[in-house]
Amino acid sequence: MCGIAGLIHRGKSSNVGEELQSMLQALKHRGPDSTGYALYANNDGQNFILRFKVGENVGEGSSSVNEDESVYNERKKTVDKKLSELGAIVVKDEKLTPYSYRYEMKFDKDLMDFSKAIESIESVEILSIGKSLELIKDLGDATAVSERYGLNKVQGTHGIGHARMATESGVDIKSAHPFWGYPFADVSVVHNGQLTNYWNNRRLLENKGMRFMSECDSELIAVFLAERMRNGASLEEGMKESLSGLDGVFTYFVATKDSLGMAKDTMAAKPLVLYESDDLVAMGSEEIAIRSILPQEIDTYDPFDGEVKVWQT
Amino acid sequence: MANLKTGDKKTKAQSMGMHTEVLTGKTQQKFFNPDEAENFFYWGTYDVDFNKRTELDVKNMECKEANNKIDSLMSEGYGTIVIKNPQGKHSLGVGILNKLNLIFEGSLGYFGAGSIDGPMVRVNGRVGWSCAENMMAGKVVIEKNAGSCFGAAIRGGDLVCKGSVGARTGIDQKGGTIIIGGDAGAFTGFMMQRGRIIILGDVGINLGDSMYDGTIYIGGKIGSFGSDAVESPMTKDDMDWLKRKLKVAEIGENFDVSKMTKVVSGKKLWNYDALEPTEKKGAI
């Protein structure tokens, strides 16, 4: 059992960081192990935002091996060197925790080659690349992660988030959601459920050149959609294909720089409550997530089995 | 405190056609032994006055505290309780084994009004998953939409949703009537064993999948039939009953019931009624 939440403001911006924090905190009972945010912030759109980690949070409950901080620093230096070799110009760099960084950079070449080169460095994982996407995930509940990364002041149009209860893989950042839609800028995915044809699909997709960073079944959705989009499908077409291409039970959200989508499996085995108005769409695994930002009486509903919806900002 | 004397009279469950077989061991049947009737009290029941009305704001309460407060108000004789600001909280109004008018001014989360036996519950909002699960008797009316597993395993009573419901409505239903004013999702009536489901709108795929018994009436389109669910001719009795029921349910009073589709079990998968009572217990 995990909790997912998402919201999109149509035609305006809002404090999406704080809103998503409230929604995910209300779902803490569904997933206390880790929390992740994919926020689409009001950045200037000129530079790429690169978020990456060079190690794991080995706090309480973590399944990762402890490493000395000096190892993280060495890896960071290797990343900087590699960025320079790739022609990326870093205009701003921030160290957020001993193991995670946020860079703003200028880059105009192929993102897939770029990602492969950076992730060839031991234990380095790109969490996200985009011009508005800010993808943050770490151990702890929504409030703890938000405070650690200063998310409650992020202004933006939309976002998705995940409160994770680890079931099929470890309690670590690499298995936490959201997953970046490698190699597409500004694409992220969160998922509630279990996928039963993970290994078959993973083998097929790896043979097509796609990459997996974890053994979390949910990562398959991001890679599945990315592969479809790489072959020319629109986001919505890829999502509709996923209903038959993915086996198991799932409700998932996917976001791009200007849209938010949801898909529910054909057995409707995983919950989702949806609120839709002219200027806001908010959805979550339970109604209390929506009520945390809209306490007044509102009309909500459960999408039906096999339903796919996409909204634009 | 209400005293449920059994005597020669049938218990409520027996008069509704349930518990027809003789059960052995530590069961409710033994608990209802007429010889012990004088010493028997139906736990959790109170003499309440429907004209005695109060309001309860649960905005800052956990569900356990709110449910305890409802119980406390019933013990003081309040027969009409209006709950303010439920705000989608889970498990509100559960385990009420009493006559009571319970009105929620807002939406409920999961498991709302579950395991009830007797109260009239009205929700002026929406409900989440598994509303009224295991209801024995009473009436529950939802003014807006409902989530999945609406009326899971109910044994009796009327459960009404004026809007649309999610998947697996009436899963494992063992009695009572579920009435939906809008559409219903996949697997409606999944493994139902007794009772009736009325859907005025469309239903999703696998309607009545693996149903043992019971009857489903559909007013709109059917996504697909599930295993062992078959169409059956509508009779005059069906139509008369549907008209009465829809009127009582406050929806579809003018609905043309003659155009509804009646769905029953083909009884190919499991001939439930051919079983001996002891076998039925094992099957369940």
Interface residues (C-beta under 8 A of the other chain):
Chain A: T266 M267 A268 A269 P271 V273 E286 E287 I288 I290 R291 P295 E297 D299 T300 Y301 D302 F304 D305 G306
Chain B: Q87 G88 K89 H90 G106 S107 G109 Y110 G125 R126 G128 W129 K144 N145 A146 G147 S148 G163 S164 V165 G166 A167 R168 D183 G185 A186 F187 G204 I205
